[in-house]
Amino acid sequence: MVFVWFLLAAVVTVYAAIKLSTYADVISTKTAMGGMLVGTLLLAGATSLPEVTTSLSAVIIDNPDIAIGNMLGSNLFNLFILAGFDLFFRKKRLFLGASNSHLHTASLGLLLTVLTLVALYLKIDTTFLGIGLDAFIIAGAYIIGMTIISKMPEHTGVESTIAPEEDKEVAASFSMSVKHAVIGFIIAALVIMGAGTVLSIMGDEIAVVTGLGSSFVGSFLIAATTSLPEAVAVFVALRLKNVNLALGSILGSNIFNMLIIAGSDVFYRGGSILSAVSDSHIFTAIGVTILSIIVMFSVVKKKASSTFTYILPSLLIVIGYFVVSYLIFTGS
């Protein structure tokens, strides 16, 4: 029954994410907010709700490895999602038209990951008001970084759109009102949040039943499952040829996930949460750091002489994901 409930929660998450990304596309095309802004703020925050509920639930049941593994593993899986769909849509070379503004969010995500990596390595259990000093630093960097990004002008990329008559689903989204989209977005986000709670509880049970380490279950199984909303959101956004919405969703979600790590420390009463978890999370943090740099290169690159040179960064990301997953499994 543990696996049945886990799968049911995953199915509900996928369905809600499909609706969520469709509503987000309507909001981005029918309001003053562009694809990057909607993706980085609204869609990224909503698709990260499973990570929020999963990590907080894991902390409450006193399993910090699942909480941290879920966050870092989700970031790793998010980059894998981005690369995988880039390979799937390789002939369209959609990412060549992405806005350079994504470099700002990618840079902030990289900084937050490096700060987390340093905290995992040093394991300095210094707290203030029961919260780790490293959590305050990560949260502070997030606030300062987002403040700076919000004041920067958005450089719009080559945003291609698809004619409504080409697809019934696309036509439906074009006819939807903004009010309908906003209400639907909120409802879908709440459904995703509830499903995330079920995933975390069932994931903890799976770790016990199977004998797999909590670090591996959190970094691989639960992280991949709670990242399903991002996967669906990216696929739908790219299918609608809204590449900035897709990139903004992934990069924004990765930034938001690092804030969740800091937030999880508020509910963890055993000192600094990053000093209490397994060293295997260092592999994940290093993997996210390297793959994030490759993604930044992909955003900067605006030309490709051949299909192979275009897909090379995404191929490296996919390979890197499986290498890191293996290291987590052997080190957990």
Secondary structure, DSSP 8 states (H G I E B T S, - for coil): -HHHHHHHHHHHHHHHHHHHHHHHHHHHHHSS--HHHIIIIIIHHHHTHHHHHHHHHHHHTT-HHHHHHHHHHHHHHHHHHHHHHHHHTGGG-GGGG--TTHHHHHHHHHHHHHHHHHHHHH----EETTEEHHHHHHHHHHHHHHHHHHTS-----------GGG-HHHHHHHHS-HHHHHHHHHHHHHHHHHHHHHHHHHHHHHHHHH---HHHIIIIIIHHHHTHHHHHHHHHHHHTT-HHHHHHHHHHHHHHHHHHHHHHHHH--SS-GGGSS-TTHHHHHHHHHHHHHHHHHHHH----SSHHHHHHHHHHHHHHHHHHHHHHHHH-
